Amino acid sequence: MWNSALREGITESNLNDYSSPALFFLDVSPLKKSDWHDGNISTLVSSYVKYRNEVRKLHEDIKCKHHKYLCMAQLWLTKEKLADNIISQCPVLPRVPEGLAFHNANEKQLLDAAGALAKQRYLDGNNAPCSDAPANLEREYQKRTSSVADAFYEIDHYLIQSAINSLPKNDYKFISSKKHKIIPSGY
């Protein structure tokens, strides 16, 4: 119904269909009624349709940013798991140096040892396990961590605004008062 009102507009013939929800919203809304209603029902309905459109846009923006955050969070791995993931994609790992190889080790044991050694060297920041791997594991890890943080930052102000809007009036007045200063406390 409201999507239709946004697309096609509201005519006099269907104004009554929209007036009840608009009046109900006006009655339960914490917004100032004088900003919404000048006694003319068409003004009220028009204002409510504009309000719903703004809320819809806001909802879409939050939904898009939340989806981006979830995608970034799913790509994030601990540094150790990131190293495992990168090493698993290496076509060939450097062989274990002769002095470090187990005596009488079979091929699987040598491959496992090569993987463990490559991982430890990569975690220590010494060298990439193969040419396809990012040269610096720490930089790759920080890049992924920053991507998650940046995606969260985009939705964080909505969360803060929601929390502020849900405060009791006295708390909100105190926080937003110019007379009061909020300063960090030291422990």
N, C-alpha and C positions, 0 to 999 in steps of 0.2 A: 504494500500500500504506500509506504513512504518512498520507496524507490520510484514508484510511478509518479508520485507528487514531485519528486526532484526532476525526473525526466520530462514529464508532460505538463507540470504545473497543476494548479488547483483552480477549478472553475466554480462559478456560483452554484451550479447544480450539485457538485459533490463537496461543497464547503462543510455541510453538516457532518459528513463522514469523518472529517478531520478535526472538527471543533471539540468533540468530547475528549479525545486523547490530549489535545492541546490544553484544554481547561483543567483536566486532571493533573497534567504536568505542572501547570501554573500553581495549582493548589498545593502540591507536595514539594515543589522546588524551593530550595533555600535562596534562590535568586530574588532580587528585588522585583516585586510585581509591577511596579510603575515602569520598569524598563521593558516589560513585555506587553503590557496590556493598557491600551488607552481607551478602553470601552468598546472598541471595534473588533468584532470576532475575526474578521479577515486579517487584521493586523496581527492578532495573536497567532493565528494559524500560520501566517507567513513567517513570523519570527520563530515559531517552533520548527517549521520546516528547515529554515536556515540553521537553527541550532542542531537539529538532527543531522544535517549534512556535515557540519563541522565535527560532530561527534563521530560520524562514519569515517571521515578522513583521518581523524585522530586514531581511531580503532585500526584502520588499515595500516597506518604508519607504525603503530606499536606492533601489530602482527608481523609486518615485514621485518622490523628490527629484531623482534624476538626470534623469528625464524633464522635470521642471519647469525644471531648469537648462538642458537642451538647448533647450527652447522659448524661454527667455529669451535664450539666446545667439544663436539664429537670428533673433530680432527686433532684436538690437543692430546698429547701423550706425555707421560713422564719422560724425563730425559733418558732413562734406561730403556723404556719401551720404544722410544723414538730411535735410539741407537739400534735396538733389535730389528725394528721395522726397516730401517735404511740398510742394515747389513743383510737382511734377508733378500733384498732386491739386488744385491751385488752379484754379477755373473760369476766372478772368481774372487776368492779371498787370497791374500798373501799367505804363502806357506809358513808353517811354524819353523823358526830357525832350528838348525840341527841340534844345538845345545839345549833347546827347550823341549824338543820332542821326546815323547815317552819311548823308552826302550821296548822294542817289539810291538809298537802300536799299530793297529790296523788302520785302514783308510778312513773309516767312520770316526775313530778316535782322533785321528789327525785333523779331520775336518771340524770336529767339535772343538778341539783345542785351537785351531786357526780362528774359528768364530769367536771363541771366548777371548783370545788374545786381541783380535781386531776390535772387539767391543770395548775391552778395557783401555786400549790405546786411544780409541775414539772418544771415550768418556773422559780420559785424561787430557784430551785436547792435543794429542801428539800428531795424528795424521788420519786422513779419511781412509776407510777400509777399501775403497775402490774409486775409480775415476768418475763413476756416475753419482757418487755420494756427495752431499754438500761438504765443502772443505772444512767447515767449522761447525761442529755439532752444537756448541753453545749458542752460536748466532742463529742457527735454525730453530733451536728450542725457544730462544727469546722471541724470534719472529712469530712463532705459533702462539706463545703466551701473550704477546702483545695483541695479536689478532683477536683473541678471546676477550682480553681486557677492553680493547677498543669497541668491540661489538657490544659488550655489556655497558660501556659508557654511554652508548647511544640510547639505551633504554633506561639507564639509571635515573635520569632527571624525571622521567614519568613516575618511577617508583617513589622518588623523594617527594614529588608534588602530591602524589596520592597519599603518602604518609602525612604530609603537612595538612592536607585538606581534611584528613580524618581526626586531627587533633581536637580536643575540647576547645571551646572558644577562648577560655582564659589562658590556656597554654599557647594557643596561636597568637593571642594579643601580646603575651609576654615575649615570645620569640621574635615577633615582628616589630616590637616597640623600639623606637629610636632612643628611648631613655635607658634601656638596658643594654649591657655589653655582654656578649658571650665570649669567653676567653678559654683557651685550653688550660687544663690543670695539670700540674706535674705531680707525679707520685713520689 
